[in-house]
Amino acid sequence: MAGQKSRQYFEDLFVLEMANNHWGSIERGLKIIHDHAAIARKNNVKAAIKLQFRDVDEFIHPNFKGNTDLRYVKKTEDTRLDREGFSVMVEAIKAAGCIPMATPFDEAR
């Protein structure tokens, strides 16, 4: 029974990847959520909006923190959101009628 319920949950599910395209801005993240949800509603699809959770302080090695010469270090630091910011976006995803999903990059989140 549990396996069947899991299959039903994921059947015909579209995963809309937001990742860190919020660029560290809750306002930008909310706009992406709004736009993704509008497309899902227009096309009458079951959609999940997927975030990426990172504890930036633990994710970047201390020797590389603040290094703007390394593109991925700068991007990761620039897309930092705290737990409250993620919570706001998760609640917005739910309110928009979509399913929140996440890729965890570390144990802290």
C-alpha atoms as a printed R data frame, in Angstrom:
    type eleno elety resid chain resno      x      y       z
1   ATOM     1    CA   MET     A     1  0.000  0.000   0.000
2   ATOM     2    CA   ALA     A     2  2.762  2.464   0.938
3   ATOM     3    CA   GLY     A     3  4.618  1.774  -2.320
4   ATOM     4    CA   GLN     A     4  1.480  2.379  -4.348
5   ATOM     5    CA   LYS     A     5  0.828  5.661  -2.542
6   ATOM     6    CA   SER     A     6  4.416  6.767  -3.275
7   ATOM     7    CA   ARG     A     7  3.993  5.949  -6.949
8   ATOM     8    CA   GLN     A     8  0.754  7.935  -7.066
9   ATOM     9    CA   TYR     A     9  2.459 10.887  -5.421
10  ATOM    10    CA   PHE     A    10  5.198 10.994  -8.057
11  ATOM    11    CA   GLU     A    11  3.102  9.936 -11.040
12  ATOM    12    CA   ASP     A    12  2.886 12.722 -13.625
13  ATOM    13    CA   LEU     A    13  4.882 15.043 -11.371
14  ATOM    14    CA   PHE     A    14  6.772 17.859 -13.072
15  ATOM    15    CA   VAL     A    15  9.821 19.058 -11.131
16  ATOM    16    CA   LEU     A    16 10.578 22.716 -11.796
17  ATOM    17    CA   GLU     A    17 14.155 23.371 -10.730
18  ATOM    18    CA   MET     A    18 14.754 26.736  -9.110
19  ATOM    19    CA   ALA     A    19 18.053 25.723  -7.526
20  ATOM    20    CA   ASN     A    20 19.817 28.924  -6.488
21  ATOM    21    CA   ASN     A    21 18.386 31.090  -9.258
22  ATOM    22    CA   HIS     A    22 16.927 33.280  -6.525
23  ATOM    23    CA   TRP     A    23 20.457 34.760  -6.368
24  ATOM    24    CA   GLY     A    24 20.118 35.202  -2.603
25  ATOM    25    CA   SER     A    25 17.042 37.431  -2.998
26  ATOM    26    CA   ILE     A    26 13.765 36.332  -1.441
27  ATOM    27    CA   GLU     A    27 11.891 38.753  -3.734
28  ATOM    28    CA   ARG     A    28 13.459 37.163  -6.829
29  ATOM    29    CA   GLY     A    29 12.731 33.694  -5.430
30  ATOM    30    CA   LEU     A    30  9.081 34.596  -4.831
31  ATOM    31    CA   LYS     A    31  8.769 35.876  -8.399
32  ATOM    32    CA   ILE     A    32 10.205 32.622  -9.757
33  ATOM    33    CA   ILE     A    33  7.771 30.641  -7.583
34  ATOM    34    CA   HIS     A    34  4.858 32.779  -8.782
35  ATOM    35    CA   ASP     A    35  5.879 32.365 -12.433
36  ATOM    36    CA   HIS     A    36  6.457 28.595 -12.125
37  ATOM    37    CA   ALA     A    37  3.107 28.123 -10.368
38  ATOM    38    CA   ALA     A    38  1.287 30.151 -13.025
39  ATOM    39    CA   ILE     A    39  2.697 27.904 -15.753
40  ATOM    40    CA   ALA     A    40  1.739 24.781 -13.800
41  ATOM    41    CA   ARG     A    41 -1.830 26.053 -13.324
42  ATOM    42    CA   LYS     A    42 -2.168 27.126 -16.962
43  ATOM    43    CA   ASN     A    43 -1.133 23.657 -18.100
44  ATOM    44    CA   ASN     A    44 -3.038 21.846 -15.337
45  ATOM    45    CA   VAL     A    45 -0.014 19.866 -14.154
46  ATOM    46    CA   LYS     A    46  1.092 18.644 -10.750
47  ATOM    47    CA   ALA     A    47  4.334 20.478 -10.108
48  ATOM    48    CA   ALA     A    48  7.070 20.558  -7.515
49  ATOM    49    CA   ILE     A    49  9.420 23.515  -7.216
50  ATOM    50    CA   LYS     A    50 12.879 22.367  -6.186
51  ATOM    51    CA   LEU     A    51 15.314 24.438  -4.147
52  ATOM    52    CA   GLN     A    52 18.890 23.693  -3.101
53  ATOM    53    CA   PHE     A    53 19.658 23.882   0.607
54  ATOM    54    CA   ARG     A    54 23.249 24.690   1.541
55  ATOM    55    CA   ASP     A    55 24.892 25.722   4.761
56  ATOM    56    CA   VAL     A    56 27.307 28.076   3.006
57  ATOM    57    CA   ASP     A    57 29.478 28.487   6.101
58  ATOM    58    CA   GLU     A    58 30.114 24.736   6.131
59  ATOM    59    CA   PHE     A    59 29.939 24.145   2.368
60  ATOM    60    CA   ILE     A    60 32.908 26.347   1.415
61  ATOM    61    CA   HIS     A    61 36.292 25.382   2.811
62  ATOM    62    CA   PRO     A    62 37.612 28.101   5.163
63  ATOM    63    CA   ASN     A    63 40.672 28.658   2.956
64  ATOM    64    CA   PHE     A    64 38.433 29.710   0.053
65  ATOM    65    CA   LYS     A    65 35.754 31.816   1.766
66  ATOM    66    CA   GLY     A    66 35.522 35.290   0.266
67  ATOM    67    CA   ASN     A    67 37.598 34.349  -2.783
68  ATOM    68    CA   THR     A    68 35.936 36.284  -5.594
69  ATOM    69    CA   ASP     A    69 38.409 34.926  -8.167
70  ATOM    70    CA   LEU     A    70 36.776 31.503  -7.931
71  ATOM    71    CA   ARG     A    71 33.479 31.798  -9.785
72  ATOM    72    CA   TYR     A    72 31.687 29.001  -7.928
73  ATOM    73    CA   VAL     A    73 32.776 30.226  -4.500
74  ATOM    74    CA   LYS     A    74 31.511 33.730  -5.285
75  ATOM    75    CA   LYS     A    75 28.235 32.374  -6.717
76  ATOM    76    CA   THR     A    76 27.653 30.148  -3.695
77  ATOM    77    CA   GLU     A    77 28.336 32.976  -1.259
78  ATOM    78    CA   ASP     A    78 26.145 35.377  -3.266
79  ATOM    79    CA   THR     A    79 23.188 32.968  -3.192
80  ATOM    80    CA   ARG     A    80 23.217 32.591   0.600
81  ATOM    81    CA   LEU     A    81 19.798 32.446   2.256
82  ATOM    82    CA   ASP     A    82 19.095 31.848   5.923
83  ATOM    83    CA   ARG     A    83 16.541 29.365   7.256
84  ATOM    84    CA   GLU     A    84 13.898 32.074   7.458
85  ATOM    85    CA   GLY     A    85 14.378 32.924   3.778
86  ATOM    86    CA   PHE     A    86 14.015 29.283   2.795
87  ATOM    87    CA   SER     A    87 10.929 28.983   5.020
88  ATOM    88    CA   VAL     A    88  9.318 31.966   3.283
89  ATOM    89    CA   MET     A    89  9.913 30.368  -0.110
90  ATOM    90    CA   VAL     A    90  8.694 26.924   0.992
91  ATOM    91    CA   GLU     A    91  5.467 28.444   2.330
92  ATOM    92    CA   ALA     A    92  5.040 30.407  -0.921
93  ATOM    93    CA   ILE     A    93  5.454 27.196  -2.929
94  ATOM    94    CA   LYS     A    94  2.745 25.504  -0.860
95  ATOM    95    CA   ALA     A    95  0.445 28.541  -1.080
96  ATOM    96    CA   ALA     A    96  0.872 28.532  -4.871
97  ATOM    97    CA   GLY     A    97 -0.441 24.963  -5.008
98  ATOM    98    CA   CYS     A    98  2.902 23.341  -5.763
99  ATOM    99    CA   ILE     A    99  4.981 20.811  -3.861
100 ATOM   100    CA   PRO     A   100  8.224 21.999  -2.236
101 ATOM   101    CA   MET     A   101 11.283 19.820  -2.918
102 ATOM   102    CA   ALA     A   102 14.942 20.310  -2.114
103 ATOM   103    CA   THR     A   103 18.384 19.003  -2.812
104 ATOM   104    CA   PRO     A   104 20.297 19.006   0.496
105 ATOM   105    CA   PHE     A   105 24.017 19.609   0.074
106 ATOM   106    CA   ASP     A   106 25.032 19.027   3.668
107 ATOM   107    CA   GLU     A   107 23.788 17.653   6.959
108 ATOM   108    CA   ALA     A   108 23.061 21.019   8.590
109 ATOM   109    CA   ARG     A   109 19.988 21.842   6.490
